[in-house]
C-alpha cells in the first residue's frame, strides 16, 4: 500500500482542493451559461432548433481545461468516499472540508491516533487509485 511521494502529495492536494473544485465548477459553468449573445446575422431561426449561442456554450463547456481538471478531481474524491468506511468519511469532512487540525479531528471523533492514521491513509490511497483510474481513461 505504499505509493510514491509525489502521487501521495497529489492525492492529498486533490482532497484539500475539494471545496475549491466545487466552487470552481459552479463558477465556470455559470459564467459560460450566463453569456447571452443574440444572433447578429439577422436571419430568423427555427423555434426549436439549436442556436449558435447554445452550440458555442456547449463547446466552451466541453473544451474548458480548468473545468475538466476540477471535474476530474471532484469525481475522484467522490468515488473514493464511496469506497471508504464511515470513519474515513468523517475524517475527510472534519480535516479537509472544515480544515480542522489532526488533534481536533481525533478529539471530535473520539478515536485513537493510530486509528486516525490508518483511516486517513486508507482515504488517501483510495483517492490515489481513483485519480489513477480517471487519468487512464
C-alpha positions as a Markdown table, in Angstrom:
| # | Residue | x | y | z |
|---|---|---|---|---|
| 1 | Unk | 0.0 | 0.0 | 0.0 |
| 2 | Unk | 3.0 | 2.3 | -0.4 |
| 3 | Unk | 2.7 | 4.9 | -3.1 |
| 4 | Unk | 5.3 | 7.3 | -4.4 |
| 5 | Unk | 5.6 | 10.6 | -2.5 |
| 6 | Unk | 4.6 | 12.8 | -5.5 |
| 7 | Unk | 1.5 | 10.7 | -6.0 |
| 8 | Unk | 0.7 | 10.9 | -2.3 |
| 9 | Unk | 1.0 | 14.6 | -2.4 |
| 10 | Unk | -1.2 | 14.8 | -5.5 |
| 11 | Unk | -3.9 | 12.7 | -3.7 |
| 12 | Unk | -3.7 | 14.9 | -0.6 |
| 13 | Unk | -3.9 | 18.0 | -2.7 |
| 14 | Unk | -6.9 | 16.7 | -4.5 |
| 15 | Unk | -8.6 | 16.1 | -1.1 |
| 16 | Unk | -7.6 | 19.6 | 0.0 |
| 17 | Unk | -8.9 | 21.2 | -3.1 |
| 18 | Unk | -12.4 | 19.6 | -2.9 |
| 19 | Unk | -14.2 | 22.7 | -1.7 |
| 20 | Unk | -12.3 | 24.9 | -4.2 |
| 21 | Unk | -13.2 | 22.5 | -7.1 |
| 22 | Unk | -16.9 | 22.5 | -6.2 |
| 23 | Unk | -16.9 | 26.3 | -6.2 |
| 24 | Unk | -14.8 | 26.5 | -9.4 |
| 25 | Unk | -17.1 | 24.1 | -11.3 |
| 26 | Unk | -20.1 | 26.2 | -10.4 |
| 27 | Unk | -18.4 | 29.5 | -11.2 |
| 28 | Unk | -17.1 | 28.4 | -14.6 |
| 29 | Unk | -20.4 | 26.8 | -15.6 |
| 30 | Unk | -22.4 | 29.9 | -14.5 |
| 31 | Unk | -20.0 | 32.2 | -16.3 |
| 32 | Unk | -20.3 | 30.3 | -19.6 |
| 33 | Unk | -24.0 | 29.7 | -19.4 |
| 34 | Unk | -24.8 | 33.3 | -18.4 |
| 35 | Unk | -23.3 | 34.7 | -21.5 |
| 36 | Unk | -26.1 | 35.8 | -23.7 |
| 37 | Unk | -25.2 | 36.8 | -27.2 |
| 38 | Unk | -28.1 | 37.4 | -29.6 |
| 39 | Unk | -27.6 | 36.3 | -33.2 |
| 40 | Unk | -26.2 | 39.2 | -35.2 |
| 41 | Unk | -26.8 | 37.7 | -38.7 |
| 42 | Unk | -30.4 | 38.9 | -38.7 |
| 43 | Unk | -31.7 | 35.6 | -40.1 |
| 44 | Unk | -34.8 | 34.1 | -38.5 |
| 45 | Unk | -34.2 | 30.9 | -36.6 |
| 46 | Unk | -36.5 | 27.9 | -36.1 |
| 47 | Unk | -38.1 | 28.0 | -32.7 |
| 48 | Unk | -36.9 | 24.5 | -31.5 |
| 49 | Unk | -33.5 | 24.3 | -33.2 |
| 50 | Unk | -30.2 | 24.6 | -31.5 |
| 51 | Unk | -28.9 | 28.2 | -32.0 |
| 52 | Unk | -25.4 | 29.3 | -32.5 |
| 53 | Unk | -25.1 | 30.7 | -29.0 |
| 54 | Unk | -26.3 | 27.4 | -27.4 |
| 55 | Unk | -23.8 | 25.5 | -29.5 |
| 56 | Unk | -21.0 | 27.9 | -28.6 |
| 57 | Unk | -21.8 | 27.5 | -24.9 |
| 58 | Unk | -21.7 | 23.7 | -25.2 |
| 59 | Unk | -18.4 | 23.8 | -27.0 |
| 60 | Unk | -17.0 | 26.2 | -24.3 |
| 61 | Unk | -18.1 | 23.8 | -21.5 |
| 62 | Unk | -16.6 | 20.8 | -23.2 |
| 63 | Unk | -13.3 | 22.5 | -24.0 |
| 64 | Unk | -12.6 | 24.4 | -20.8 |
| 65 | Unk | -9.4 | 23.0 | -19.4 |
| 66 | Unk | -9.9 | 24.3 | -15.8 |
| 67 | Unk | -13.4 | 22.9 | -15.8 |
| 68 | Unk | -12.2 | 19.5 | -16.9 |
| 69 | Unk | -9.5 | 19.4 | -14.3 |
| 70 | Unk | -11.8 | 20.4 | -11.5 |
| 71 | Unk | -14.5 | 17.9 | -12.5 |
| 72 | Unk | -11.9 | 15.1 | -12.7 |
| 73 | Unk | -10.6 | 15.8 | -9.2 |
| 74 | Unk | -14.1 | 16.2 | -7.8 |
| 75 | Unk | -15.1 | 12.8 | -9.3 |
| 76 | Unk | -12.0 | 11.1 | -7.8 |
| 77 | Unk | -12.8 | 12.4 | -4.3 |
| 78 | Unk | -16.5 | 11.5 | -4.5 |
| 79 | Unk | -15.7 | 8.0 | -5.8 |
| 80 | Unk | -13.0 | 7.5 | -3.1 |
| 81 | Unk | -15.5 | 8.5 | -0.5 |
| 82 | Unk | -17.9 | 5.8 | -1.7 |
| 83 | Unk | -15.3 | 3.1 | -1.2 |
| 84 | Unk | -14.0 | 4.0 | 2.3 |
| 85 | Unk | -15.7 | 3.5 | 5.6 |
| 86 | Unk | -17.6 | 6.0 | 7.8 |
| 87 | Unk | -14.6 | 7.0 | 10.0 |
| 88 | Unk | -12.6 | 7.9 | 6.8 |
| 89 | Unk | -15.5 | 9.9 | 5.5 |
| 90 | Unk | -15.8 | 11.7 | 8.8 |
| 91 | Unk | -12.0 | 12.4 | 8.8 |
| 92 | Unk | -12.4 | 13.9 | 5.3 |
| 93 | Unk | -15.3 | 16.0 | 6.4 |
| 94 | Unk | -13.5 | 17.3 | 9.5 |
| 95 | Unk | -10.0 | 17.7 | 8.2 |
| 96 | Unk | -10.4 | 18.6 | 4.5 |
| 97 | Unk | -13.7 | 20.3 | 4.4 |
| 98 | Unk | -13.7 | 22.1 | 7.8 |
| 99 | Unk | -9.9 | 22.5 | 8.0 |
| 100 | Unk | -9.5 | 21.1 | 11.5 |
| 101 | Unk | -6.1 | 20.0 | 12.7 |
| 102 | Unk | -5.2 | 16.4 | 13.3 |
| 103 | Unk | -5.8 | 16.7 | 17.1 |
| 104 | Unk | -9.1 | 18.4 | 16.7 |
| 105 | Unk | -10.3 | 15.6 | 14.4 |
| 106 | Unk | -9.1 | 13.0 | 16.9 |
| 107 | Unk | -10.9 | 14.7 | 19.7 |
| 108 | Unk | -14.0 | 15.3 | 17.7 |
| 109 | Unk | -14.3 | 11.7 | 16.5 |
| 110 | Unk | -13.1 | 10.1 | 19.8 |
| 111 | Unk | -10.6 | 7.9 | 18.0 |
| 112 | Unk | -7.0 | 6.9 | 18.8 |
| 113 | Unk | -4.1 | 8.4 | 16.9 |
| 114 | Unk | -3.3 | 5.1 | 15.2 |
| 115 | Unk | -6.9 | 4.7 | 14.0 |
| 116 | Unk | -6.8 | 8.2 | 12.7 |
| 117 | Unk | -3.5 | 7.5 | 10.8 |
| 118 | Unk | -4.8 | 4.2 | 9.3 |
| 119 | Unk | -8.2 | 5.6 | 8.2 |
| 120 | Unk | -6.6 | 8.7 | 6.7 |
| 121 | Unk | -4.0 | 6.7 | 4.8 |
| 122 | Unk | -6.9 | 4.5 | 3.5 |
| 123 | Unk | -8.7 | 7.6 | 2.3 |
| 124 | Unk | -5.6 | 9.0 | 0.6 |
| 125 | Unk | -4.8 | 5.6 | -1.0 |
| 126 | Unk | -8.4 | 5.3 | -2.3 |
| 127 | Unk | -8.2 | 8.8 | -3.7 |
| 128 | Unk | -4.9 | 7.9 | -5.4 |
| 129 | Unk | -6.5 | 4.8 | -7.0 |
| 130 | Unk | -9.4 | 6.8 | -8.3 |
| 131 | Unk | -7.2 | 9.6 | -9.7 |
| 132 | Unk | -5.2 | 6.9 | -11.4 |
| 133 | Unk | -8.3 | 5.3 | -12.9 |
| 134 | Unk | -9.6 | 8.6 | -14.2 |
| 135 | Unk | -6.3 | 9.6 | -15.8 |
| 136 | Unk | -6.1 | 6.3 | -17.6 |
| 137 | Unk | -9.4 | 6.9 | -19.3 |
